[in-house]
Amino acid sequence: MASVIPTDSSTNAQFSSLGVGSGLPLGTLLTQLQTSEQASLQPIQQQEDSANATLSAYGQLQGAVTALQTAAETLTTPGTFNALKTNVSGSGFTASAASGAVAGQYSVTVEQLAKSQTLYTAGQPSATTANGTGGTLTFTLGDGTTHTLDLTGKDTSLNGLVGAINSTPGLGVSATLVNDGSASPDHLLLIANKTGIQGAVTQISSSNTNLQTMLGFGQGTTSTVTEDPAANAQLHVDGIAVTSQSNTVQDAINGVTLTLNAVNATPSTLTVAQDNTSVTQALQGFIVAYNTLQSGIQSLTAFDTSNGTGSVLTGDSLARELQGQTQNALNTFSSGGVLDSLFQMGVSSDPLTGQLSLDTTAFSQALATNPSDVQNVLGGASGVGNAMQTLTTHMLDTGGLFSNATNGLNATIKDLQSQYTEQSNRISDDIANYRSQFTALDSMVAQMNSLSTYLTQQLSSISSSSSSSSSGK
C-alpha cells in the first residue's frame, strides 16, 4: 500500500491560505494535526512491510527446496546408476551406450561404409525445354515401396523436374542438375535420400513418353540412365558379419550405437564400461542444492548479537521446521548391505554450519567395492534421495508447509491493506472537517478583527471631535 502522508511542501501549499484573514497560524496548526493523525498509519504500514518481507523470504526458501527436490529426483533415477561409457581404441567408428548395454570389450572391423545410390540421365541440350506434357513419374525403391509424382499442369523441363521432385516429400529421392560443358551439357542427377540397398531406386517409369525415354530405368528397361549403385555397410563384430542399411548401426551390440566413418583394415577395440561420472555428478548436485538451502535458512534467520538486530526470519517457525526436517532426511538408513548410510561413502557434515562435503576419492572407492550399496543408500526405495524427494514434495504441494504459510501471510496482508484504507479514509474525513472548522474560524475572527478596527476608528474620531470642541471654548 502507498502512504498518503503528504510532504511538507505539499502540505504547506494545501493549507497556506488558512489564517490569512484572521492572522492566526491555522495552516500550521492543521498541518500538525494531519501529521499527528497520519502517524497512526505507520504501524499498519510497518506490519505490511514485514509481512511482505517474510513472504519474499519464503519465496527464496521455496525456490531452494524446489532445486533440492529436483536434485533428489536425479538420485532416484535408474539411469543415474546404470550409465555406461564407451571407449574406442582404433579407428573406423565412434560408439555410444544406452540402456540395455552390457559392459565388455568387442572387436569391430569396418569393411564397407553404407552409401546412397545416384542416377543421372544422358546429357540434354536444354534445361528449360519441356519434355512432353504432364503425366506421372513413379519411383520404386529397394524396400518395395512405390511413390508417384503427378506432373499434370507442371513444368516438365529439367529445371521444372528438379523443382517438382524436391518440393514433393516422400518420393525417396532428391534432384539437381549437373552441367558438363558439352553441346548437350545438362544431366538430371537423382540422389537416394537414404543409404543402403533398401533406399535405392529399383525402377523409374513415366506415362509421359518423353520422360520415359529420358528417365526410364530398371527391370529390363532400355535406359540411358547411369547408376552409381547404393551399398550397405558391412562390418564384423567379434568375427560375426553384420550388414546395415545405414552407417549408424544400432543394436548390432545390444544397447550400443556404432557410427561408422571409415573403413579400417585393422580391427578396433570397443570397450563398454560402467560410468560413475553421472552418479558422482548427481550426488554433488544434491549436496550443492542441500547446502544452498541450509545457507539460505541461516542467512534469513541470523541474529546480530553485537547490535541486537535480527533478520527477516529470525525465530520463524517455518524456517526452523524446514531446517530440522531436511537435516533429519539425511539420516536415512538402508539395511542389508555393508554401507547403509550417506556418511559411510565419503559424505561429511560440518558440525558448525551443517554444510555437506564430498570426498570424491572415498566415494569412488565405495562405488568400486560396493556399487549396489551406494545405489540403495542414494537411490533405493528407503534411500536418501527418495526420503528427500518425498519430504520436499509434501512441503511444496497444496496444503503443505509453504502453501499454508503463504496463504496465511497473504490473508494478513489483505487485512492490513483494508485497515490502512479505512484508517486513511477516516483521517481524510477528519482533516476535511478540521479544515472546514478552521476556515469558519478564520472568517469569523477576520470579521471580528474588521469590526474591532472599525470601532477603534470610530472611537478615535469621537475623541478627536471632543478635543476640538473643548479647545474652541
Secondary structure, DSSP 4 states (H G I P E B T S, - for coil): ----PPPHHHHHHHHTTTTTTT---HHHHHHHHHHHHHGGGHHHHHHHHHHHHHHHHHHHHHHHHHHHHHHHHHHT-HHHHS-EEEEEESSSEEEEE-TT---EEEEEEEEE--B--EEEPPPBS-SSS--SS--EEEEEETTS-EEEEE-TTS--SHHHHHHHHHTSTTSSEEEEEEE-SSSS-EEEEEEESS-SGGGSEEEEEESSHHHHHHH-BSTT-----EEE--B-EEEEETTEEEEESSSEEEEEETTEEEEE-S--SS-EEEEEEE--HHHHHHHHHHHHHHHHHHHHHHHHH-EETTTTEE-TTTT-HHHHHHHHHHHHHHT----SSS--SGGGTTEEE-TTT--EEE-HHHHHHHHHH-HHHHHHHHHSTTSHHHHHHHHHHHHHSTTSHHHHHHHHHHHHHHHHHHHHHHHHHHHHHHHHHHHHHHHHHHHHHHHHHHHHHHHHHHHHHHHHHHHHHHHH-
